[in-house]
Amino acid sequence: MKNKRHEAIIDIVQNNEIFTQEELQSELRKRGFEITQATVSRDIRKLRLMKRQTADGKNIYAVPTPQGNLEQDRLLRVLRDSVRSLDNAQNILVIKTDAGMAMAAAAAIDSLSVAGIVGCIAGDDTIMAVLKTNEAAEEAMKRLHADLWGG
């Protein structure tokens, strides 16, 4: 079932402009997949879907190209090399980095399109990432923790 769902996700993303996880979830339901938002989020991460900008400046999901995989790997490397800790306070993630690395790490987080993050503010060694909900902050923290430290 998971492989069929992943094939459907790739087909949907390649043939439609999908802006949000909710739109992807809706398209999957039209194809007979009853799926939660959390599962959509995990599938996006597993398939390493990326966001790319359309001609009118909107961000849509895209299947990664070999070059896209290299870019995502580079962004994750920046995070792994600079992030020291993650914590959340309701809908805000507080991310501590090495001195002078917060701006680069925040740019990497923005480029990775972590679900639910509205935006990041970076200082010298601290990033505040604002999320839409407390639950989104918990999910984003789990994803970042898994991406950075494998668990």
Long-range contacts (C-beta under 8 A, 24 or more apart in sequence): 5-33, 5-35, 5-43, 6-43, 6-46, 6-47, 8-33, 9-43, 9-44, 9-47, 9-49, 10-47, 10-63, 13-49, 13-60, 13-61, 13-62, 13-63, 14-63, 17-54, 17-58, 17-60, 18-60, 18-61, 19-58, 19-59, 19-60, 19-61, 21-115, 24-61, 38-139, 41-115, 41-139, 41-143, 44-115, 45-143, 45-146, 45-147, 48-72, 50-113, 51-113, 59-113, 71-111, 72-112, 75-108, 75-111, 75-112, 76-108, 76-112, 76-147, 76-148, 78-104, 78-105, 78-108, 79-105, 79-108, 79-109, 79-144, 79-147, 79-148, 80-148, 83-144, 83-148, 86-141, 86-144, 86-145, 86-148, 87-141, 88-137, 88-138, 88-141, 90-134, 90-137, 91-130, 91-131, 91-132, 91-133, 91-134, 91-136, 91-137, 92-128, 92-129, 92-130, 92-131, 92-137, 93-117, 93-127, 93-128, 93-129, 93-131, 93-137, 93-140, 93-141, 93-144, 94-126, 94-127, 94-128, 95-126, 95-127, 95-128, 95-129, 95-144, 96-125, 96-126, 97-125, 97-126, 97-127, 98-125, 99-124, 99-125, 100-124, 100-125, 101-125, 102-126, 102-127, 109-144, 112-147, 114-140, 114-143, 114-144, 115-139, 115-140, 115-143, 116-140
